Amino acid sequence: MTLTKEKAMEWFGVVTAIVYSLLVASNTGFEFLGFCLLLISSIAIGIWAYWCAHRGMLLLQFFYATAGIIGMLRWF
């Protein structure tokens, strides 16, 4: 299996979303970093969704990006 740019972007977004979830759920003071990762993840998965014509996922990523920005503003 070769790693295409689409697969790389997809998995980068997935891994950053997993780390975001763990940081926020751990309640250890790393929530701001977690929300930054949520924003990065939503951008990465949004790019992947655009490249692969997954319009529903692209729309969802706009909302996740908004949640990441709101989270960062509230924790800053």
Secondary structure as GFF3:
##gff-version 3
##sequence-region A 1 76
A	DSSP	alpha_helix	5	26	.	.	.	ID=ss1
A	DSSP	alpha_helix	31	51	.	.	.	ID=ss2
A	DSSP	alpha_helix	55	75	.	.	.	ID=ss3
###
